[in-house]
Amino acid sequence: MKKLLSAINAAGICLTPWMVAGAMTTGLLLSLPVKAIAQQQPSAYSPEQQAALKEAEQLAQQIVKLSQQGKYSIAIPLAERSLAIRESVLGKEHPNVAISLDNLAAMYLAQGNYQQVEPLLKRSLAIREKVLGKEHPNVANSLSSLAVLYLVQGKYQQAESLYLRSLAISEKVLGKEHPLVASTLNDLAALYAGQGNYQQAESLHLRSLAISEKVLGKEHPSVANSLNNLALLYLVQRKYQQAEPLYLRSLAIDEKVLGKEHPEVASSLTSLAALYYAQGNYQQAEPLYLRSLAIYEKVSGKENPEVARSLNNLAALYREQEKYQQAETLFQRSLAIREKVLGKEHASVAESLNNLAGLYQAQGDITRTTNFLHRGLEIEAQNLNLIFAVGSEQRKQNYVKTFTGTTNITVSLSLKEARNNSDAASLALTTVIRRKGLVLDVVADSIQILRAQLDKNPETQKLFAQWLQIQQQLSVLVFSQSLRQATNPKTQLEQLDAEKEKLEATISAKSAEFRTQTQPIELAAIQAKIPKDAALVEIIQYRPFNVKAKTDAQKFGKPHYAAAVLRSRGEPKWVDLGEAAEIDQLAIDFRANLATGRTFKKLARSLDEKLVAPIRHLLGDASHLLISPDGQLTLIPFEALKDEQDKFLIERYAFSYLTSGRDLLRFQSNVKNASAPVVLADIDYNNQGQTVASAKTDGVRGSQNQRSGDLANLEFEALAATKEETDAIKKILPNAKLLLGKDATETAVKQLQSPNILHLATHGFFITDAEQNLNASTDFEGTPRAPKILQVENPLLRSGLALAGFNKRKQAINNNDDGVLTALEVAGLDLRSNQLVVLSACDTGKGDIKVGDGVYGLRRALVIAGSQTQVLSLWLVDDAATKDLMVKYYQNLQALKGRHEALRAAQLEMLNSQEYEHPQFWAAFVPSGNWTPLNR
């Protein structure tokens, strides 16, 4: 029985059928009893009991045949009778009773009657664990069966843990090439595909297919299932040429082995039709959809989830053909079935609602479009809560991406067909604020929830210690001599990465135990946090949606930027800013010219015309812009743009940078446990014991855009001005703890406990190349060595800060203190009650850009660690100029200016000076997070 994986709104994913005694069964494991059971002596039963058991066995045989024919309604009373007989004769905890429970559950599952299925499967599992032990193959069977149920219900976390346990038992007891292993791999892959984890899903599908072909033969229904699921994986990635031959082969196997009216055949027909539909080939798709629907209605009845899926698919096809009345009837019927059978918050219900919204949008009915889209998005918001329990950070990113389509559709609606509709505008901004930067919020919350439990829970302490240790090991591996000497550094890195992913998944699950359930964020809550003199400017990169396009590839256009403006009162307003490619190039050139002191005015004016001029009329009298950029715009200082009067925007507005407007709800004062301010400066990168301030310096804080060999050869010179900077800050903050010279170590930073202010005056680095040549060397080599290339994918391992002993890290005896503090390690710092982190260094605001999820670098790490406010830099900064800027900044903070306003005042003072008027000197540092004055 092929089941729909509801999170993928295309064809159905097929859950692997299992063969017992030659019988093809449903997606659940439909078992046949063994005729002779060792512990069951015939003499133990009376002739009447033996006759009853024989009847039960015959009924089980009939159930299998009826299942093959898809006659589930007829099979159910037989399954109930078989179960009753075995319970009466064998007792309620006999293994054969578990078989009957499975058979009955399978029939109910085939009909979509999920409420009946779960108690039957749980009872079956309990019997087998008690009687057979927890590592018996039949226990693995039961675990997979229960996981199937949770998978089709969208309960991914529960399904995954059961599948993994089932797989471990099967591989241990049966070997790695057993059909049950193939079955579990196939279903686990379907789960990962539903979460957008396509790479992992593909590898599992391929392994499952190879096992099934080898063990069962190339024309077995299990092979057909694997082919179908692999094809679907290619379909959702628009790899149509790879998908079609797999679908055709799957259909041919099913028709040959099962007959032309079996539900498996219907599922294969639906899958193939979905492929043709995606390509705009409606004439080929329609007869396949109609034939599939007819089979499902005949076999499963008219209120089955598979019937609902067929109706939905056929309706979508009619919508594309502008047969709107026919489409609406089928969409509504599909919705009614799904709400009745699956419940009103199931992902498939959201799909139906969104499809109806698209139908009304195509007809120009904006009111109904907005209403149905709102209902669908509310269900999606509930399902997005699954992100809190979905594995590692990478898996969370993959899961969030599966919701990108409806984000694009909602934003497009507010900018095109419903551009003057306040409901559509509010819906679009609500959707963006709920989703943008969500992964960062979730990871940060998980870490902080776990930290709060450290004193109460030894298990949590151990888990957290392991997480910190794996970060340390990864950082040491990438930056130490041992990595370059290792025979296979790629393997070492991959192993540690895999361990890190497992720990992140465990942290997600553990923190979910302590998390209080929250409702999706509402726009009114955000608006209440916007000051009267401010405006929230939410910028998003999106792909315009064309509801009338005929193929999937044509439905979404080239990426654009759009901005929504929200004041403390009134409705949000949206503006399309133009194609992202053009704006991105302007942003890249602008930042490069600012960083190098080249001509920038034309670029500054062009970017203002693209980004700010279109929304200027919406800003009104706002003097404070709470700006949440996206894409390349996360790496430019809006302060340095120039308006129509040739004035820098910093002269007109105060800027505060956010990951999303949702940040406004996170700015809560929690400084009860904060310790005294800490300043690290005048750092001895060589650990030579000399007076660092007198050492040779190039006058620049930073990595000077090193590239491919950087991780191997990165070295820094002393920063003379940081000693003066520290002396001046100490006068302003007399209770500050100073860590200078050789004392400014990695260990000292890691031992800090929520300093109220953390100021690090040092070199920062961000390595743009993921590809690293581990043999790169500044030493002369007579015979150049072949390059040893390593892909360092994690941007948090390619960005960080230099501390004491950085230049001598190759000779470091203690790998825990090599002078390298990567962003990955920064994420593990205790900054729960910290109000401000200032990274008085270069490139500390840079990182890898992920559209919709911000910059992966030091700022992200600081937010995860718990910091409320961050001041970081976007390029290489002049040592002396930075010292002057920082001293002025702290003086302004002491004068009770806000955390961001204090920086702006210092920057304006430098702008008005002759020496530092170029934005190269004052615009590098940008403030993010909470802008209010420090709590004293």
LOFI-135286 format. One record per residue (C-alpha): residue in three letters; x negated, y, z negated. Coordinates in steps of 0.001 Angstrom, whole numbers, plus 500000, padded with zeros to 6 digits. Layout:
<sites>
alaXYZ...
</sites>
This chain:
<sites>
met500000500000500000lys498354503221501109lys498848506122498720leu498649509824499287leu495861511645497524ser497916514747496972ala495049517187496600ile494183516746500269asn497002518173502328ala496415516199505459ala496936512516506063gly497180510055503207ile494187508532501559cys494532504804501237leu493860503053497965thr492255499724498642pro494513496651498650trp493231493587496838met493393490016498058val494304487197495696ala494797483711497096gly495172485121500571ala497932487527499625met497831491128500732thr499013493292497845thr499749496919497073gly497288499618496024leu497643498164492553leu496089494766492014leu498952492345492611ser497695489045491260leu498858485473491789pro498704483085488825val496267480229488916lys498243476987489070ala496140475133486561ile494947477118483547ala492315475418481439gln493657476323478015gln497241475546479058gln497836471803478600pro501015470512480310ser501749468373477255ala502057471552475208tyr505288472403477029ser508588470646477233pro509952469553480635glu512327472529480548gln509461474939479872gln507347473410482639ala510246473820485045ala510645477437483979leu506927478152484523lys507137476560487960glu510048478857488774ala508034481872487596glu505172480830489852gln507498480447492846leu508958483875492126ala505431485320492110gln504802483765495525gln508019485355496814ile507001488743495371val503755488633497346lys505603487850500592leu508163490586499994ser505344493022499250gln503702492115502548gln506969492982504251gly507379496173502245lys510654494935500690tyr510006496343497254ser513626496804496135ile514323493117496703ala511087492144494941ile511759494090491705pro514472491831490198leu512331488795491071ala509337490361489311glu511504491121486258arg512766487515486195ser509218486108486491leu508040488336483644ala510946487327481387ile510277483608481943arg506573483855481149glu507180485955478039ser509691483399476803val507505480335477425leu503944481642477050gly504411484410474519lys503981488149475036glu500148488176475019his499308485495477587pro497106486383480621asn499853485243483011val502229487699481371ala499689490415482287ile499902489186485903ser503682489554485885leu503377493038484371asp501014493984487203asn503399492638489826leu506348494599488474ala504241497775488118ala503085497403491718met506660497355492987tyr507580500455491003leu504450502264492205ala505328501468495806gln508656503198495233gly507048506184493523asn508669505365490171tyr505618506394488145gln507319506633484741gln508042502918484840val504522502031485989glu502316503423483196pro503687501447480186leu503555498214482185leu499921498726483186lys498840499815479705arg500402496701478218ser498713494500480844leu495342496075480071ala495792495610476321ile496610491908476779arg493552491259478914glu491172493161476648lys492432491211473619val492538487763475210leu489712487887477770gly487327490424476275lys486487493950477431glu484077492927480224his486206490395482085pro486878490959485839asn490623490980485159val490075493849482735ala488302495693485562asn491389494929487696ser493666496488485097leu491474499554484699ser491497500177488457ser495264499693488611leu495852502294485908ala493355504609487619val495350504340490872leu498410505598489046tyr496545508548487526leu494956509360490878val498265509656492738gln499566511758489832gly496597514128490158lys495175513206486724tyr491615513115488017gln489684513045484759gln491635510084483398ala491388508260486725glu487633508800487066ser486739507439483623leu488788504290484289tyr487297503769487755leu483749504156486450arg484367501655483675ser485976499225486134leu483057499608488533ala480490498962485797ile482278495752484729ser482719494495488308glu479093495116489292lys477821493489486103val480040490400486196leu480750489870489904gly477716491409491589lys477362494521493735glu478868493026496902his482165491726495592pro485495492836497123leu486631494285493783val483520496483493778ala484376497644497309ser487947498356496227thr486879500474493254leu484276502346495301asn486917503188497900asp489343504539495326leu486660506466493438ala485610508049496730ala489220509097497306leu489197510810493926tyr485995512720494724ala487372513746498108gly490428515192496393gln488121517368494305gly486217518606497370asn483148516518496533tyr482787515318500123gln479144514260500104gln479571511881497189ala482857510619498613glu481266509781501974ser478445507738500465leu480903505694498393his483247505148501359leu480369503940503524arg479185501553500818ser482739500242500308leu483185499716504057ala479896497844504368ile480810495470501508ser484323494809502856glu483080494097506383lys480384491763505099val482494489838502589leu485999489938504083gly485338490238507811lys485839493122510205glu489582492664510680his490697492600507076pro493270495129505762ser490737496308503166val488416497240506021ala491298499145507633asn491803501076504408ser488135501998504164leu488121503116507794asn491227505242507236asn489818506966504164leu486460507648505777ala488260509098508800leu490328511360506554leu487157512626504927tyr485911513642508399leu489297515129509278val489385517536506323gln485863518635507310arg487062519090510930lys484744516391512243tyr487418515233514677gln485232513197517023gln483982511083514120ala487473510630512708glu489429509452515782pro487700506112516535leu487915505168512857tyr491648505906512761leu492289503934515961arg490364500937514647ser492213501091511300leu495616501152513050ala494688498249515332ile493660496077512354asp496833496851510406glu499141496146513370lys497373492881514165val497214491531510612leu500336492959508981gly502785493475511812lys504094496677513341glu506591497584510622his504453497340507517pro503942500406505262glu500185500154505884val500858500620509588ala503038503627508786ser500194505155506809ser497725504568509659leu500180506174512100thr500500509214509830ser496741509550509590leu496225509421513340ala499068511878513894ala497483514279511385leu494313514257513475tyr496188515133516666tyr498189517792514809ala494989519456513526gln493758519654517122gly497034521184518336asn497946518050520314tyr501600517970519248gln502884515676522026gln500671512856520793ala501344513591517117glu505173513711517149pro505989510098518193leu503483508792515654tyr505061510849512862leu508573509704513863arg507574506035513983ser505853506343510579leu508918507992509025ala511210505269510365ile509053502515508858tyr508878504195505443glu512616504851505291lys513398501261506261val510937499672503869ser510790502001500863gly514108503812500829lys514782507480501510glu513461508934498236asn509893507702498296pro506759509935498099glu505559508484501400val508874509436503026ala508427512934501602arg504944513112503086ser506193511992506491leu508986514578506395asn506501517279505408asn504136516392508242leu506883516268510842ala508271519601509611ala504834521210509904leu504646520023513506tyr508079521508514301arg507028524779512668glu504047525016515010gln506403524367517928glu508674527187516629lys511532524737516019tyr512193526561512782gln515628525188511889gln514520521565512227ala511352522338510271glu513209524007507394thr515602521066506967leu512741518572506765phe510586520775504492gln513488521218502068arg514234517498502038ser510561516705501408leu510452519253498567ala513563517775496917ile512092514254496956arg508752515397495556glu510301517437492760lys512528514489491777val509928511731492021leu506622513471491219gly507743516264488916lys507915520008489511glu504228520736488782his502663518147491079ala500171519315493707ser502382517862496457val505237520099495311ala502905523101495650glu502067521913499174ser505770521798500096leu506416525255498656asn503413526734500464asn504508525121503716leu507962526644503367ala506307529999502716gly504371529575505973leu507594528755507810tyr509286531939506573gln506143533957507307ala506204532760510920gln509797534038511135gly508958537387509549asp510995536754506378ile508568538367503916thr510852538162500871arg511231534393501061thr507573534020502094thr506452535805498934asn508897533952496697phe507922530467497864leu504216531298497949his504468532599494387arg506048529318493247gly503370527263495000leu500533529371493598glu501890529048490046ile501660525264490343glu498157525580491766ala497218527792488804gln498283524999486444asn496306522443488453leu493260524729488432asn493136524137484678leu491754520715485573ile488477522529486264phe487786522631482539ala487455518860482478val486043518288485987gly482464517072485616ser479337519083486312glu479053522683487481gln478565521538491087arg481734519471490951lys483616522442489515gln482449524527492486asn483622521834494892tyr487007521634493187val487567525392493293lys486776525389497027thr489788523154497660phe491983526157496755thr490265528579499171gly492905528168501900thr495787529524499834thr493596532391498589asn492899533406502195ile496576533063503110thr497758535194500179val495238537989500760ser495973537977504507leu499709538259503854ser499222541358501687leu497043542995504359lys499086542108507462glu502742541057507502ala503456542312503956arg501074545276503808asn503730547575502295asn505176544973499964ser504241545504496297asp505151541924495320ala502788540510497943ala500023542904496846ser500392541886493199leu500516538206494128ala497288538499496142leu495384540332493404thr496654537949490719thr495461535002492806val492019536518493394ile491541537456489738arg492538533965488611arg490086532265490971lys487118534541491629gly484099533677489492leu486108531004487698val483273528480487560leu481079530934485618asp483861531527483088val484474527819482631val480795526928482185ala480268529822479758asp483356528845477762ser482249525218477564ile478828526170476192gln480208528658473670ile482913526256472467leu480244523609471995arg477951526025470139ala480764526841467733gln480982523135466821leu477261522526466219asp477421522858462431lys480510520662462137asn479837517846464573pro476607515739464699glu477632514241468046thr477930517741469498gln474525518670468067lys472945515687469810leu474655516475473114phe473601520117472998ala470007519181472152gln469927516809475137trp471243519588477395leu468532522010476237gln465884519317476647ile466883518499480228gln466687522207481134gln463198522345479654gln462101519208481505leu463376520541484838ser461626523878484349val458350522255483334leu458523519837486254val458965522605488817phe456322524967487453ser453705522645486011gln450642520955487454ser452227517541486891leu454765518080489666arg452094518764492267gln450151515702491127ala453177513416491078thr453356510826493853asn457053511379494384pro458125514715492878lys461399514616494834thr462469511466493005gln461564512934489609leu463514516094490331glu466527514170491629gln466548511922488551leu466480514903486198asp469154516674488248ala471353513582488028glu470853513458484239lys471710517162484042glu474936516595486025lys475958513772483673leu475298515945480626glu477287518825482125ala480192516453482741thr480019515238479134ile479881518830477886ser482998519635479935ala484885516708478479lys483669517381474928ser484437521098474966ala487910520326476380glu488664518573473076phe488288521874471207arg489749524214473836thr493159525693473196gln495502525491476166thr495968528891477797gln498486530100480320pro497338531448483704ile496280535109483584glu498888537705484513leu498092541009486222ala499798542998483458ala497225541741480945ile494377542964483167gln496039546301483826ala496473546927480096lys492666546808479706ile491900549418482407pro491129552868480900lys493197555808482180asp490158557414483816ala489137554164485533ala490073552042488542leu489478548341489050val488059547730492534glu488267544011493315ile486325543174496478ile486701539773498070gln485359538083501164tyr488229536275502870arg489144534786506243pro492231536348507905phe495019533827508413asn497035533625511634val500279531772510939lys501049531438514681ala497710529801515617lys498034526396517268thr495008524544515856asp493405524362512425ala490206525854513802gln492094528927515066lys494177529560511950phe491403531277509991gly489368534075511567lys485839535339510920pro485129536396507313his486198539921506356tyr485850541976503207ala488936543401501537ala489355545592498462ala492217545861495994val492482548957493796leu494357548811490492arg494818551737488090ser496103551568484521arg499572552255485915gly501230551486489232glu500978548708491797pro497768547383493336lys496884548498496857trp494916546461499402val492621547614502219asp490781545516504803leu487164546733505006gly486120544971508215glu484035542010509332ala481704540645506681ala478795540008509051glu478390543697509921ile478795544861506327asp476403542195505038gln473671543308507430leu474110546926506367ala473851545850502724ile470694543818503323asp469016546667505222phe470117549228502615arg468673547262499716ala465436546596501601asn464961550280502440leu465686551397498897ala463252548861497489thr460414549962499762gly461020553713499664arg461935553917503347thr464642556088504907phe467986555109503493lys470410558029504002lys472033556799507220leu472581553337505714ala473878554853502464arg476404556895504431ser477423553982506694leu478090551724503721asp480147554415502011glu482230554760505176lys482760550990505239leu483330550313501541val484402553390499594ala485852555926502046pro488745553550502976ile489830553349499309arg488938556906498200his492555558053498425leu493587555142496211leu491048556030493512gly492744559357492856asp491262561070489803ala489391557952488597ser485861558768487505his484924555269486318leu484896552408488844leu485124548876487455ile483774547213490551ser483802543490491227pro481826542920494445asp481475539743496485gly478908538218498841gln475945540440499754leu477673543382498067thr476753541865494689leu473147542901495393ile473504546608496221pro473761549604493877phe476964551437494835glu475547554401492885ala473099555056495736leu475732555281498509lys476368558771499906asp479768560412500368glu481036562970502932gln479346565820501025asp475993563978501124lys476233563370497380phe475172560112495747leu478176558261494382ile476523558196490950glu477126561956490874arg480831561368491373tyr481560558084489593ala480381555933486721phe480035552292487787ser480512549112485766tyr479941545791487546leu482148542758486885thr482269539190488186ser486030539628488501gly488749541722486901arg489263538770484571asp486126539938482727leu488211542696481134leu489895540078478952arg486556538744477672phe485228541967476141gln485907541227472513ser483668542432469720asn482082539473467977val479003540905466303lys479463539548462778asn476572537108463102ala474258539285465170ser470650539644464014ala468322542641464395pro467286543855467874val464308542080469473val461842543634471923leu459295541643473950ala456623543697475701asp452901544223476353ile452781540529477169asp449522538630477512tyr450061536489480598asn446554534995480345asn446464534295476591gln442967535800476505gly443494537819473343gln442390541104474921thr444299544336474425val446834543835477134ala447712547480477614ser444167548189478796ala444091545398481321lys444112545993485051thr447569546661486452asp449089547253489857gly451838549404488374val454676547193489595arg456853544836487584gly457593541793489653ser456857539026492081gln456339541172495182asn458513538998497378gln456394535864497202arg457714533056499343ser456988529429500118gly454153528492497766asp455309530648494913leu456239528140492313ala452753526686492527asn450721529911492577leu452776532698491044glu450598534966488849phe451192538349487224glu449100541257486020ala449560543155482764leu452092545984482507ala450427548895480775ala453508551090480419thr455465548452478478lys453434549246475329glu454554552878475467glu458072551712476256thr458066549527473161asp456670552225470879ala459404554632472006ile462172552038471558lys460862551157468098lys461276554790467041ile464889554695468239leu465568551210466805pro463401551083463666asn464787547694462582ala463813546059465880lys461574543007465758leu458618543299468147leu457112540313469953leu453949541561471671gly450913540136473445lys450371536457472690asp453413536397470389ala455864537030473238thr456230533321473901glu458859531131475452thr459306529335472128ala459869532616470277val462640533589472702lys464326530190472466gln464383530423468672leu466222533747468636gln469658533707467034ser472007536228468613pro469957539440468418asn472241542453468644ile470010543812471427leu467454541830473413his464960543857475453leu462405542060477625ala459825544300479306thr458057541880481593his457735540536485112gly460755538837486599phe460865536643489670phe463312535213492153ile462013532829494811thr464227532925497889asp462934529688499435ala464402526466498163glu461629524706500119gln458388524658498149asn454936523526499319leu453457521980496192asn449963521940497706ala449856525692498295ser446690527051496700thr444732530280496579asp441505528319496206phe439307527621499235glu439729524142500588gly437389522748503206thr439979520252504450pro443542521526504219arg445899518992502672ala449134517911504275pro451983519930502781lys453930518271499978ile457377519773500411leu460021519828497694gln463526521251497925val464238523155494707glu467950523685495329asn468976525058491943pro468595528874492065leu468426528940488263leu465095527120488605arg463814529666491130ser464496532743489017gly463199533687485603leu460867535730483439ala457128535593482764leu456099535319479103ala452828534821477224gly450491532370478936phe452373532392482249asn449183532558484343lys447631529684482379arg450648527375482519lys448669524765484463gln446454524288481414ala449320524412478903ile448970521643476313asn452493522094475057asn454861521804478012asn457583523360475880asp455706526671475945asp454217527228479390gly455116530923479636val457878530322482179leu461423531107481056thr463659530055483944ala467239531233484276leu468247527622483634glu466602527864480207val468053531341479601ala471518529765479852gly470669527765476732leu469759530767474563asp471922531650471566leu473399535036472508arg476886534507471096ser476948537796469168asn474610539716471461gln475891543121472638leu473197543995475169val470396542341477115val468032544600479036leu465653542904481446ser463178545690482027ala461620543833484933cys461993543465488666asp464324541225490642thr466203540165487511gly469587540860489102lys468902538769492187gly469747535163492923asp471507532907495385ile474856534334496492lys477948532137496435val480933533886497976gly483719534089495430asp481480533002492580gly478852535720492205val475056535589492061tyr473321532500490724gly470415533949488784leu469517535527485461arg472726537508484983arg474793534352485341ala472545532599482838leu472915535444480318val476722535356480590ile476676531589479997ala474476532185476937gly477090534596475552ser475734538090476262gln478394540833476493thr476445543370478567gln473467543055480897val471180545616482520leu469134544058485318ser467215545118488425leu467767544494492132trp464199544986493406leu460558545513492444val460354548423490020asp457615550926489271asp456118550355485814ala455877554003484745ala459266554983486156thr460910552033484429lys459332553011481116asp460748556545481416leu464176555246482417met464323552778479530val463291555332476902lys465989557746478115tyr468506554872478129tyr467916553978474492gln468004557621473465asn471428557882475094leu472613554717473348gln471463556204470057ala473564559274470896leu476584556877470986lys477043556909474746gly478603553788476264arg476339550930477338his476824551829481006glu477262555600480661ala473935555756478820leu472206554234481856arg474014556532484259ala472928559606482273ala469301558419482358gln469530557763486113leu471034561193486795glu468202562804484857met465655560969487013leu467615561839490187asn467319565507489271ser463561565274488693gln461007565877491443glu458921562820490634tyr461679560187490617glu464489561604492771his464284558775495329pro466760555962494435gln463893553494494715phe463010554587491161trp466390555020489477ala468918552873491362ala467323549448490889phe468948548869487499val472663548049487421pro474905547567484374ser477363544674484136gly479814543494481529asn481158545529478608trp480644549292479068thr481810550547475656pro479395552003473034leu477469549568470857asn479078548544467589arg476979549828464720
</sites>
